[in-house]
Amino acid sequence: MRQRLALRTNDVARARRAVAKQFDLVDRGVFLDEGSNMAFTFTRLNTIKPEMVAEATRDARASAEQFAKDSGAGVGSIKQATQGYFTIESRDGETGAWGVSDTPYKKVRVVTTVDFSLE
């Protein structure tokens, strides 16, 4: 008999305990297909997105201020800004089955472009 189960939950600790028990099945002779491991997906991008964009904007202004200081100019207003893409990866670059992360720890990155006027 072959059967595939999928569990979706926000209770990571409980899910990990359940996965650890799969080895009890192996000890009893049950064969588990490859891909029977845990995969973690980050689903809360919208909760962290505003602060990430704000931080990226602050960082861009700090860089602009350094450029301005080095050239004897001042930083004016934002001429143009674009929010680029967000990437969500395993914190340590690890991936498991189907390219999905095997670790609950994520690294979220935003790419932004901000053009300031120099005065």
Secondary structure, 3 states (H helix, E strand, C coil): CCCCCCCCCCCHHHHHHHHHCHHHHHHCCCCCCCCCCCCECCCCHHHHHHHHHHHHHHHHHHHHHHHHHHHCCCEEEEEEEEEEEEEEEECCCCCCHHHCECCCCEEEEEEEEEEEEEC
